[in-house]
C-alpha cells in the first residue's frame, strides 16, 4: 500500500472517530437508532426496541441521550389511553448520518482501491 493511500485511510479513520466521539454517539445502539430513523423517518420506541434488541429502559435512555445531544426529537401521543412515544431525526441528526455515510463510503472505496493495487 503506498504511503499516500495509507495516510488518506488513516485520516478518514480519524474523521470517523471524531464523528463517533460525540458524547451521545459512543454507543452502537445509538448509532443503530440514528440509522433506523434515517431510513424510516419516524418510529415508535417499541419499533426501535425491536431493531436494536434493547429493552424498554435501555431504549428510553438511549433516545433520551440522543435527544439531549440534539440528534433526535420525541413526541408523546395518547392512543386509547396508552401513550406512544415516537422519535425522529433532527437536522443535526440527519447531517450526522449523511456525513457518517460519506466518510464510511470514502473509506471503503479507498480501502478497496488499496486492496486492488496490492494484487
C-alpha positions as CSV (number, residue, x, y, z in Angstrom):
1,X,0.0,0.0,0.0
2,X,1.6,3.3,-1.0
3,X,2.1,5.9,1.8
4,X,-0.3,8.4,0.3
5,X,-3.3,6.0,0.3
6,X,-2.3,4.7,3.7
7,X,-2.2,8.2,5.0
8,X,-5.6,9.0,3.5
9,X,-7.2,5.9,5.1
10,X,-5.8,6.8,8.5
11,X,-7.1,10.4,8.0
12,X,-10.6,9.0,7.2
13,X,-10.5,6.8,10.3
14,X,-9.6,9.8,12.4
15,X,-12.6,11.7,10.9
16,X,-14.9,8.8,11.6
17,X,-13.6,8.6,15.2
18,X,-14.2,12.3,15.7
19,X,-17.8,11.9,14.4
20,X,-18.4,8.9,16.8
21,X,-16.8,10.5,19.8
22,X,-19.7,13.0,20.1
23,X,-20.8,12.2,23.6
24,X,-24.3,10.7,22.7
25,X,-22.8,8.6,19.9
26,X,-20.5,6.5,21.9
27,X,-22.9,3.6,21.9
28,X,-23.5,1.3,18.9
29,X,-27.2,1.1,19.8
30,X,-27.5,4.9,19.4
31,X,-25.8,4.7,16.0
32,X,-28.4,2.0,15.0
33,X,-31.2,4.3,16.3
34,X,-29.9,7.1,14.1
35,X,-29.6,4.8,11.1
36,X,-33.1,3.4,11.6
37,X,-34.6,6.9,11.9
38,X,-32.8,8.0,8.7
39,X,-34.5,5.1,6.9
40,X,-37.9,5.2,8.5
41,X,-38.1,9.0,9.3
42,X,-40.3,8.5,12.4
43,X,-40.5,5.4,14.6
44,X,-42.2,4.3,17.8
45,X,-39.8,3.5,20.6
46,X,-41.3,-0.1,20.6
47,X,-40.1,-0.5,17.0
48,X,-36.7,0.8,17.9
49,X,-36.5,-1.8,20.7
50,X,-37.0,-4.5,18.1
51,X,-34.3,-3.1,15.8
52,X,-31.7,-2.6,18.5
53,X,-32.6,-5.5,20.7
54,X,-32.7,-3.1,23.7
55,X,-35.2,-3.3,26.5
56,X,-37.7,-0.5,27.3
57,X,-35.5,1.2,29.9
58,X,-32.4,1.0,27.7
59,X,-34.1,2.3,24.6
60,X,-35.6,5.2,26.6
61,X,-32.2,6.0,27.9
62,X,-30.5,5.9,24.5
63,X,-33.2,8.0,22.9
64,X,-33.0,10.5,25.8
65,X,-29.2,10.8,25.3
66,X,-29.7,11.4,21.6
67,X,-32.4,14.0,22.3
68,X,-30.2,15.8,24.8
69,X,-27.5,15.9,22.2
70,X,-29.9,17.4,19.6
71,X,-29.8,14.4,17.3
72,X,-33.5,13.3,17.7
73,X,-36.7,14.7,19.0
74,X,-39.5,12.8,20.5
75,X,-43.3,13.2,20.6
76,X,-45.7,11.5,23.0
77,X,-49.1,10.8,21.6
78,X,-52.0,9.3,23.6
79,X,-53.5,6.3,21.9
80,X,-56.6,4.8,23.6
81,X,-55.3,5.9,27.0
82,X,-51.9,4.4,26.3
83,X,-49.1,6.8,25.4
84,X,-46.9,6.1,22.4
85,X,-43.6,7.8,22.0
86,X,-42.3,8.5,18.5
87,X,-38.8,9.6,17.7
88,X,-37.4,11.2,14.6
89,X,-34.1,12.8,13.5
90,X,-33.5,16.5,13.8
91,X,-31.5,18.4,11.2
92,X,-28.4,17.8,13.3
93,X,-29.1,14.0,13.4
94,X,-29.7,13.9,9.6
95,X,-26.5,15.9,9.0
96,X,-24.5,13.5,11.2
97,X,-26.0,10.5,9.4
98,X,-25.2,11.9,5.9
99,X,-21.6,12.8,6.9
100,X,-21.1,9.4,8.6
101,X,-22.2,7.6,5.4
102,X,-20.0,9.8,3.3
103,X,-16.9,9.1,5.4
104,X,-17.6,5.4,5.6
105,X,-18.2,5.2,1.8
106,X,-15.0,7.1,1.1
107,X,-13.1,4.8,3.5
108,X,-14.5,1.7,1.9
109,X,-13.8,2.9,-1.6
110,X,-10.2,3.9,-0.8
111,X,-9.6,0.6,1.1
112,X,-10.9,-1.4,-1.9
113,X,-8.7,0.6,-4.3
114,X,-5.7,0.0,-2.0
115,X,-6.5,-3.7,-1.8
116,X,-6.9,-4.0,-5.6
117,X,-3.5,-2.2,-6.1
118,X,-1.8,-4.9,-3.9
119,X,-2.9,-7.7,-6.2
